[in-house]
Amino acid sequence: MSAETIPIPSGRGTALEASSLSSQSSSLSLWDRLSTWASKNKAIVYTIAGIAVVVTGAGVVYYSTDSRTSSPESPSDVKQRASKKERRKAKKEKDKEQAQSQAKPELEQESKQKPPRVESDPSEELPQVDESTVESLPDQERKDYASRLKTAGNKAYGDKSYNEAIELYGKAILCKPDPIFYSNRAACYNALGNWDKVVEDTTAALALDSEYVKALNRRANAYEHLEKHSEALLDYTASCIIDGFRNEQSGQSVERLLKKVAEAKGKAILEGKEKKLPSSTFITNYLQSFRPRPRPEGLDDKTDLVDGSGKAQLRAGLEAMEKKTSEGYDTASTAFDKALELRDLGEHEAFAYNMRGTFRYLRGENADALRDLDKSVELDPSMTQSYIKRASMHLELGNREGAAQDFEKAMEQKQDDPDIYYHRAQLHFILAEFAEAAKDYQKSIDLDKDFIFSHIQLGVTQYKMGSIASSMATFRRCIKNFDKMPDVYNYYGELLLDQQKYSEAIEKFETAIELEKQSKPLGMNVLPLINKALALFQWKQDFQEAEKLCQKALIIDPECDIAVATMAQLLLQQGKVTDALKYFERAAELSRTEGEIVNALSYAEATRTQLEVQDKYPQLQSRLQGMGGQFGAPGMR
């Protein structure tokens, strides 16, 4: 099996969408609800942003108002897509078709009443004009000459005599500077691959008619060939807005270029990015995806350890982790590094490699993390948690086969370890193998019924399978059996919100918030705050209260990228585009992996492009607002 990359935005998993093994109880569902809202209210999104980019568990999805545009693919749809070879072939044919479309000149004539005549030998009757003679011609005669020259140019183009057509269109322009003439000459340069000249002529055409869609598309195509992707994105976006989002090909070009621009910037950011731990919310959600275990014997508080020894550092790291704060996690990471530098760990060496590998993974140092986990299982093959963590890394890197093999190896060591089944269920969930996921979640529960996340994930899986009644019953049992656990209320609220049961959902989020305050005053999970903000936003468009909740979340956890991205969305929906852009860029800075960075940058680039379109085409703003009214979108205007 090939190690094909799976687009899993780790650190944003999971209740309503697939979670990665690395961060099962995080917040991808927040993105999912933003996605759902956008798909149901496309006109609003375009009215405010010009182009909408929404991030889901399957990567970045772009919406257009074309009624033929389908909704995002479900994981099961992905399995039924054509093979790679077929997709590549189809893409080549589509690109060829697009290039031909962009190259095709205008065939419509200036006057419907006087269709031009094309004689068998038109060159004999064509007017001979140049810069020195054209000025002396009367206006009407110049117009007549221009029409005849354009017609001859079209014929030459049809005969693939591109240089002759260029000359004829040039003479027509001398007689009458017309955007169609410039655009047609650009089509000739397009056919010859002279992209700079295409840009020059289409720019001249747009100077005469700023809303000339064909010229915009033609220039965008040339910019793309010149690898000026931001410029191409701007032109295609403007074209989509002017054309009322009716041109599917232009919409697809926007999607393609947003991805290109975001990926290019994302790689640059990742190369220069400082390796540091993500938010405390992310780390807590990752760590709690494993069942809590007592400290290894010899590392408990009762054991006397020599200050400054490797074992003392290992114990100090475990103590710091228990605080569940950013400072505590930073201290723990440093302590685990120091423990292995000092050595003399004895029977705890494999465990030390496990913990250092865990925090290296959280910092995004995947290669070093994998080496640590390899060393851990080499020293102690019975340490099943090292196999499980390594499986999660393999999966995030796209190596499904490696992940499956590690689960098998873990089961060979300890077949009744419930964590194995829980995390293998996560793998099935990500791959949309919901029936298999449900079996493994249930097996995990059978082996240990006290781990709340197995119950939560089983309920979510039932929901994804369409068994709504079973899912709701599972969550009601969870509330009965785990009534003091904030997570169950938070994720139950997410399912209720997905069903648009807003009042009930908000009630559950508020319960989760209160329980978080009581149980973890210093390390509160901010996800219920963000969930409540989104519920108020979707239900009542209560932006003021939603912003307050997001700001509160950012005070508690300033590094929480999902809180930053949610704030950006709220600002964007209010038309505060400049402020939204700052938050999207901040979300990219906080993101941990290339996929997460690209997701955030896709939002940022769409927002930045909107600002540029507004600046360059101020007249389009009123047109967008009119479209919003036309489609009858509720709420914000």
C-alpha positions in Angstrom: 0.0 0.0 0.0 1.3 3.4 -0.9 1.9 6.0 1.7 -0.5 8.5 0.1 -1.1 11.6 2.2 -4.4 11.7 4.0 -5.7 15.2 4.6 -6.2 15.0 8.4 -6.0 18.3 10.1 -4.6 16.9 13.4 -5.5 18.7 16.5 -9.0 19.4 15.2 -10.8 16.1 15.8 -13.6 15.2 16.5 -17.2 14.9 17.3 -19.1 15.4 14.1 -16.1 14.8 11.8 -13.3 12.4 11.6 -10.6 12.9 14.1 -7.0 12.0 13.8 -5.5 9.5 16.3 -3.4 12.3 17.6 -6.2 14.6 18.9 -9.4 12.7 19.0 -11.5 15.0 21.2 -10.5 18.3 19.7 -12.6 20.6 17.5 -12.8 19.7 13.8 -16.5 19.6 14.3 -16.4 23.4 14.7 -15.0 23.7 11.2 -17.6 21.2 10.1 -20.5 23.4 11.3 -19.0 26.4 9.6 -18.9 24.3 6.5 -22.5 23.3 6.9 -23.6 26.8 7.5 -21.8 28.1 4.4 -23.3 25.4 2.2 -26.8 26.3 3.3 -26.2 30.1 3.1 -24.0 30.5 0.0 -25.4 33.9 -1.0 -24.5 35.4 2.4 -21.0 34.1 2.1 -20.5 35.5 -1.3 -22.1 38.8 -0.3 -19.6 39.2 2.4 -16.5 37.6 1.1 -16.7 37.2 -2.6 -15.5 33.7 -2.4 -16.0 31.2 0.4 -13.5 28.7 1.6 -14.6 26.2 4.3 -12.4 23.7 6.0 -13.7 20.2 6.7 -12.2 16.9 7.7 -11.6 16.2 4.0 -9.5 19.4 3.5 -10.5 22.6 2.0 -13.9 22.9 0.2 -14.9 25.9 -2.0 -18.5 26.8 -2.7 -20.1 28.5 -5.6 -23.6 29.7 -6.1 -24.0 27.6 -9.3 -26.9 25.4 -8.6 -25.1 22.5 -10.4 -22.3 22.6 -7.8 -22.5 19.5 -5.6 -22.0 19.5 -1.9 -18.7 18.3 -0.5 -17.9 14.6 -1.0 -18.5 12.4 1.9 -15.7 9.9 2.8 -17.8 7.1 1.1 -18.0 9.2 -2.1 -14.2 9.4 -2.1 -13.8 5.7 -2.4 -15.9 5.6 -5.5 -13.9 8.2 -7.4 -11.9 7.3 -10.4 -8.4 5.8 -10.2 -5.4 8.1 -10.1 -4.6 7.3 -13.8 -8.2 8.1 -14.8 -8.2 11.4 -12.8 -4.9 12.5 -14.4 -6.2 11.7 -17.9 -9.4 13.6 -17.2 -7.4 16.6 -15.7 -5.2 16.8 -18.8 -8.3 16.8 -21.1 -9.9 19.5 -19.0 -6.8 21.6 -19.0 -6.5 21.3 -22.7 -10.2 22.2 -23.1 -9.7 25.2 -20.8 -6.6 26.4 -22.8 -8.6 26.1 -26.0 -11.5 28.0 -24.5 -9.2 30.8 -23.2 -7.6 31.0 -26.6 -10.8 31.3 -28.7 -11.4 34.8 -30.0 -14.6 36.7 -30.0 -16.7 35.7 -33.0 -19.5 38.1 -32.3 -19.5 41.1 -34.5 -19.9 44.7 -33.5 -23.1 45.2 -35.5 -25.9 42.6 -35.8 -27.5 44.6 -38.5 -24.4 44.5 -40.7 -22.8 41.1 -40.7 -19.3 41.4 -42.1 -18.4 40.0 -45.5 -15.5 37.7 -45.9 -14.5 37.5 -49.5 -12.4 34.6 -51.0 -9.4 36.9 -51.2 -10.2 39.6 -48.5 -6.6 40.9 -48.5 -7.1 42.6 -51.8 -9.9 44.8 -50.5 -8.6 45.3 -46.9 -7.9 48.9 -46.1 -4.2 49.8 -45.8 -3.8 51.8 -42.6 -1.0 52.8 -40.4 -0.4 55.4 -37.6 0.3 58.1 -40.1 -2.8 57.6 -42.3 -5.5 56.6 -39.8 -5.8 60.1 -38.3 -7.0 61.5 -41.5 -9.9 59.1 -41.9 -13.4 60.2 -41.0 -14.9 58.5 -37.8 -17.4 56.3 -39.7 -14.8 55.2 -42.2 -12.5 54.2 -39.3 -15.3 52.2 -37.8 -16.0 50.4 -41.1 -12.3 49.7 -41.6 -12.0 48.4 -38.0 -14.9 46.0 -38.5 -13.5 44.6 -41.8 -10.0 44.2 -40.3 -11.5 42.4 -37.3 -13.4 40.0 -39.6 -10.3 39.3 -41.6 -8.4 38.7 -38.3 -11.0 36.2 -37.2 -10.6 34.3 -40.4 -6.9 34.3 -40.1 -7.2 33.0 -36.5 -9.5 30.3 -37.7 -6.9 29.3 -40.3 -4.3 29.3 -37.4 -2.4 32.1 -39.2 -1.8 33.7 -35.8 0.9 36.2 -36.8 -1.3 37.4 -39.7 -4.3 37.7 -37.3 -2.1 39.7 -34.9 -1.3 42.2 -37.6 -4.9 42.5 -38.7 -6.2 43.0 -35.2 -3.4 45.5 -34.6 -4.7 47.6 -37.6 -8.2 47.3 -36.4 -7.1 48.7 -33.0 -5.5 51.7 -34.9 -8.8 52.4 -36.4 -10.8 51.9 -33.3 -9.4 50.9 -29.9 -12.0 48.3 -28.9 -11.7 45.8 -26.0 -12.8 43.0 -28.2 -10.0 43.7 -30.7 -7.4 43.6 -27.9 -8.9 40.5 -26.4 -8.9 38.7 -29.8 -5.2 39.7 -30.4 -4.5 38.3 -26.9 -6.1 35.0 -28.0 -3.5 34.9 -30.8 -0.7 35.4 -28.4 -2.3 32.8 -26.1 -2.2 30.3 -29.0 1.5 31.1 -29.5 2.3 30.9 -25.8 3.4 34.5 -25.5 2.0 35.0 -22.1 3.5 38.5 -21.5 1.8 39.8 -24.6 -1.5 38.1 -23.5 -1.3 40.1 -20.2 -0.4 43.3 -22.1 -3.4 43.1 -24.5 -6.0 41.9 -22.0 -4.9 44.7 -19.6 -5.6 47.1 -22.5 -9.0 45.5 -23.1 -9.8 45.8 -19.4 -8.8 49.5 -19.3 -11.6 50.0 -21.8 -14.1 47.7 -20.2 -13.2 46.7 -16.6 -16.0 44.1 -16.4 -15.0 42.3 -19.6 -15.2 38.7 -18.3 -13.5 37.0 -21.2 -10.5 39.3 -21.0 -10.3 38.7 -17.2 -10.3 34.9 -17.7 -7.8 35.2 -20.5 -5.4 37.3 -18.5 -5.9 35.1 -15.4 -4.9 32.1 -17.6 -1.8 33.9 -18.8 -0.9 34.9 -15.2 -1.2 31.3 -14.1 1.2 30.3 -16.9 3.6 33.0 -15.7 3.2 31.5 -12.2 1.8 34.8 -10.9 -0.8 32.9 -9.0 -2.0 35.7 -6.7 -2.7 37.9 -9.8 -4.5 35.0 -11.5 -6.6 34.4 -8.4 -7.7 38.0 -8.3 -8.8 38.0 -11.9 -10.7 34.7 -11.7 -12.4 35.9 -8.5 -13.5 39.1 -10.1 -14.7 37.2 -13.2 -16.8 34.9 -10.9 -18.4 37.9 -9.2 -19.1 39.8 -12.4 -20.5 36.7 -14.0 -22.7 35.9 -11.0 -20.8 32.7 -10.3 -22.4 31.0 -13.3 -19.1 30.0 -15.0 -18.2 26.6 -13.4 -14.8 26.6 -15.1 -13.8 30.0 -13.5 -15.0 28.8 -10.1 -12.8 25.7 -10.4 -9.9 27.9 -11.4 -10.4 29.9 -8.2 -10.3 26.7 -6.2 -7.2 25.5 -7.9 -5.4 28.8 -7.4 -6.4 29.2 -3.8 -4.8 25.9 -3.1 -1.7 26.7 -5.1 -1.2 30.0 -3.4 -1.9 28.6 0.1 0.4 25.6 -0.4 3.3 27.7 -1.7 3.0 30.1 1.3 2.4 27.2 3.7 5.6 25.5 2.7 7.5 28.7 3.2 5.9 29.2 6.7 6.6 25.6 7.7 10.3 25.8 6.7 10.9 28.9 8.9 8.5 27.9 11.6 9.8 27.6 15.1 9.1 24.1 16.5 7.0 24.6 19.6 4.2 23.0 21.5 0.6 23.8 20.3 -2.1 25.1 22.6 -2.8 23.5 25.9 -6.3 22.7 24.6 -4.7 20.6 21.8 -2.3 18.8 24.1 -4.9 18.0 26.7 -7.2 16.6 24.1 -4.4 14.5 22.7 -3.2 13.1 26.0 -6.7 12.3 27.3 -7.3 10.1 24.2 -5.3 7.5 26.2 -6.7 6.0 29.4 -5.1 7.5 32.5 -2.6 5.3 34.1 -0.7 5.6 37.4 2.9 6.6 37.2 5.4 3.8 36.7 6.6 2.2 39.9 9.6 4.1 41.2 8.5 7.4 39.8 5.7 8.0 42.4 5.9 10.8 45.0 6.9 8.3 47.8 10.1 7.2 46.1 13.3 9.1 47.0 15.2 10.2 43.9 18.5 12.0 43.6 17.9 15.6 42.6 19.2 16.2 39.1 19.1 12.6 38.0 17.4 11.3 34.9 14.7 9.6 36.9 14.0 12.8 38.9 13.6 14.7 35.7 11.3 12.1 34.3 9.1 12.3 37.4 9.2 16.2 37.3 7.9 16.0 33.7 5.0 13.8 34.8 4.1 16.1 37.6 4.2 19.1 35.3 1.8 17.4 32.8 -0.8 17.0 35.5 -1.3 20.8 35.7 -2.8 20.7 32.1 -1.5 24.3 31.4 0.7 25.7 28.7 3.4 26.3 31.3 3.1 22.8 32.7 3.4 21.2 29.3 6.5 23.4 28.4 8.1 22.3 31.7 7.3 18.6 31.0 8.7 18.8 27.5 12.0 20.2 28.8 12.1 17.7 31.6 11.7 14.7 29.3 14.5 16.0 27.0 16.8 16.5 30.1 16.0 13.0 31.5 17.3 11.3 28.4 20.4 13.6 28.3 21.2 12.6 31.9 20.6 8.8 31.2 20.7 6.4 34.2 17.0 5.7 33.7 17.2 1.9 34.2 13.9 0.2 33.6 12.3 3.5 32.8 14.3 4.2 29.7 11.7 2.9 27.3 9.0 5.0 29.0 11.3 8.1 28.8 11.6 7.6 25.0 7.9 7.2 24.8 7.3 10.5 26.6 10.0 12.5 24.7 8.6 11.1 21.4 5.1 12.2 22.4 6.2 15.8 23.0 8.4 15.8 19.9 5.4 14.8 17.9 3.3 17.5 19.5 6.0 20.0 18.5 5.8 18.8 14.9 9.2 17.0 15.0 7.8 13.9 13.4 11.0 12.2 12.3 12.6 12.6 15.7 9.4 11.4 17.4 9.3 8.3 15.3 12.9 7.5 16.1 12.1 7.8 19.8 9.1 5.5 19.6 11.1 3.0 17.6 13.7 3.0 20.4 10.9 2.7 23.0 9.5 -0.5 21.5 13.0 -1.8 20.9 13.8 -1.5 24.6 10.3 -2.7 25.8 8.2 -4.5 23.2 5.4 -4.8 25.7 4.8 -1.0 25.8 1.7 -1.0 23.7 1.2 2.7 24.0 4.3 3.3 21.9 2.9 1.2 19.1 -0.4 3.1 19.3 1.3 6.6 19.2 3.5 5.5 16.4 0.4 4.3 14.5 -1.1 7.7 14.8 2.0 9.3 13.4 2.1 6.9 10.5 -1.5 7.7 9.7 -1.0 11.5 9.9 1.9 11.0 7.4 -0.3 9.0 5.1 1.1 5.6 5.8 -2.1 3.6 6.5 -0.3 0.3 6.1 2.3 1.3 8.8 -0.5 2.3 11.1 -2.4 -1.0 10.7 0.8 -2.9 11.3 1.5 -1.1 14.5 -2.0 -1.9 15.8 -1.3 -5.6 15.0 2.0 -5.5 16.8 0.3 -3.9 19.8 -2.3 -6.6 19.9 0.4 -9.3 19.7 1.8 -7.8 23.0 -1.5 -7.3 24.8 -4.7 -8.3 23.1 -6.9 -7.0 25.9 -5.6 -3.4 26.0 -8.7 -1.3 25.4 -6.6 1.7 24.1 -5.6 -0.4 21.1 -9.3 -0.9 20.0 -10.1 2.7 20.8 -7.4 4.1 18.6 -7.9 1.5 15.9 -11.5 2.6 15.8 -10.2 6.2 15.2 -8.4 4.9 12.2 -11.6 3.3 10.8 -13.5 6.5 11.6 -11.1 8.6 9.6 -11.4 6.3 6.7 -15.2 6.4 6.9 -15.3 2.7 7.9 -18.0 3.4 10.4 -19.2 -0.1 11.0 -15.7 -1.3 11.8 -15.2 1.8 14.0 -18.3 1.0 16.0 -17.2 -2.6 16.6 -13.8 -1.4 17.9 -15.4 1.4 20.1 -17.7 -1.2 21.6 -14.8 -3.6 22.2 -13.0 -0.8 24.0 -16.0 -0.3 26.1 -16.4 -4.0 26.9 -12.8 -4.1 28.1 -13.1 -0.8 30.1 -16.5 0.8 30.5 -15.1 3.8 32.5 -13.4 5.5 29.7 -15.8 8.2 28.6 -14.4 8.9 25.1 -15.1 5.4 23.9 -18.8 6.0 24.7 -18.7 9.5 23.1 -17.1 8.3 19.9 -19.5 5.4 19.7 -22.4 7.8 19.8 -20.8 10.0 17.2 -20.1 7.0 14.9 -23.8 5.9 15.2 -24.8 9.5 14.3 -22.5 9.4 11.2 -24.1 6.1 10.2 -27.5 7.7 10.3 -28.6 5.9 13.5 -29.8 9.1 15.1 -32.0 7.5 17.8 -29.2 5.1 18.8 -26.7 8.0 19.0 -29.0 10.1 21.2 -29.6 7.1 23.4 -25.9 6.6 23.8 -25.4 10.2 24.8 -28.2 10.1 27.3 -26.6 7.0 28.9 -23.3 8.9 28.9 -24.9 11.8 30.8 -26.4 9.4 33.3 -23.1 7.5 33.9 -20.7 10.5 33.5 -22.8 13.4 34.8 -19.7 15.3 36.1 -17.7 15.1 32.9 -17.8 18.2 30.8 -16.8 16.4 27.5 -20.0 14.4 27.3 -22.2 17.6 27.4 -19.9 19.4 24.9 -20.1 16.7 22.3 -23.8 16.0 22.9 -24.3 19.7 22.3 -22.5 19.4 19.0 -24.9 16.7 17.8 -27.9 18.8 18.9 -26.4 21.8 17.1 -26.0 19.8 14.0 -29.7 19.1 14.2 -30.4 22.8 14.7 -31.7 22.3 18.2 -30.1 25.5 19.2 -31.6 26.0 22.6 -30.9 22.5 23.8 -27.3 22.7 22.4 -26.6 25.9 24.2 -27.8 24.5 27.4 -25.4 21.5 27.1 -22.5 23.9 26.2 -23.2 26.0 29.3 -23.2 22.9 31.5 -19.9 21.8 30.0 -18.5 25.3 30.6 -19.5 25.2 34.3 -18.1 21.8 34.8 -14.8 22.8 33.1 -14.5 25.7 35.5 -15.1 23.5 38.5 -12.9 20.6 37.6 -10.0 22.4 35.7 -9.9 26.1 36.8 -6.3 26.5 35.6 -6.5 24.4 32.5 -10.0 24.8 31.2 -10.9 23.3 27.8 -12.1 26.2 25.7 -14.0 24.2 23.1 -17.4 24.5 24.9 -16.9 28.3 24.8 -16.3 28.2 21.1 -19.2 25.8 20.5 -21.5 28.2 22.3 -20.2 31.1 20.2 -20.9 29.2 17.0 -24.4 28.2 18.2 -25.3 31.8 19.0 -23.8 32.9 15.6 -25.8 30.3 13.6 -29.0 30.6 15.6 -29.4 34.4 16.3 -26.5 35.9 14.4 -25.5 37.3 17.8 -22.1 38.4 16.8 -21.4 40.5 19.9 -21.9 37.6 22.3 -20.1 35.2 20.0 -17.1 37.4 19.8 -17.0 37.8 23.6 -17.0 34.0 24.1 -14.1 33.7 21.5 -12.2 36.4 23.2 -12.7 34.7 26.6 -11.4 31.4 25.0 -8.3 33.3 23.7 -7.6 34.8 27.2 -7.7 31.3 28.7 -5.7 29.7 25.8 -4.0 32.4 23.6 -2.5 29.7 21.4 -5.8 28.0 20.5 -5.8 28.1 16.7 -9.4 27.0 16.4 -10.5 29.9 18.6 -8.5 32.3 16.4 -10.0 30.9 13.2 -13.5 31.0 14.6 -13.0 34.7 15.6 -11.8 35.3 12.0 -15.0 33.7 10.7 -17.2 35.8 12.9 -15.4 39.0 11.8 -15.6 37.9 8.1 -19.4 37.4 8.3 -19.8 40.9 9.6 -17.9 42.3 6.7 -14.9 43.2 8.9 -12.6 41.8 6.3 -9.3 43.5 7.3 -9.7 42.3 10.9 -10.7 38.8 9.7 -7.5 38.6 7.6 -5.3 39.3 10.6 -7.0 36.4 12.5 -6.7 34.0 9.6 -3.0 34.8 9.3 -2.6 34.3 13.0 -4.3 30.9 12.7 -1.8 29.9 10.1 1.0 30.9 12.4 -0.4 28.8 15.2 -1.1 25.7 13.1 1.1 22.7 13.7 1.2 20.8 10.4 1.4 21.7 6.7 -2.2 20.7 6.2 -3.4 22.9 9.0 -1.4 25.8 7.8 -2.7 25.4 4.2 -6.3 25.3 5.6 -5.8 28.5 7.5 -4.0 30.2 4.6 -6.8 29.2 2.2 -9.2 31.3 4.3 -6.6 34.1 4.5 -6.0 34.2 0.7 -9.7 34.2 -0.1 -10.1 37.1 2.4 -7.1 38.9 1.0 -8.5 38.5 -2.6 -11.8 39.9 -1.5 -10.1 43.0 -0.2 -8.2 43.4 -3.5 -11.4 42.9 -5.5 -13.2 45.5 -3.4 -10.3 47.9 -4.0 -10.0 47.3 -7.7 -13.7 46.9 -8.5 -15.7 48.9 -5.9 -18.8 48.7 -8.1 -19.0 45.0 -7.5 -19.9 45.4 -3.8 -23.4 46.6 -4.5 -23.8 43.8 -7.0 -22.9 41.2 -4.5 -25.4 42.7 -2.0 -28.1 42.5 -4.6 -27.3 38.8 -5.3 -27.6 38.2 -1.6 -31.1 39.6 -1.6 -31.9 37.7 -4.8 -31.1 34.3 -3.2 -33.1 35.2 -0.1 -30.4 34.5 2.4 -31.5 35.2 6.0 -29.8 37.2 8.5 -26.7 39.3 7.8 -26.6 41.8 5.0 
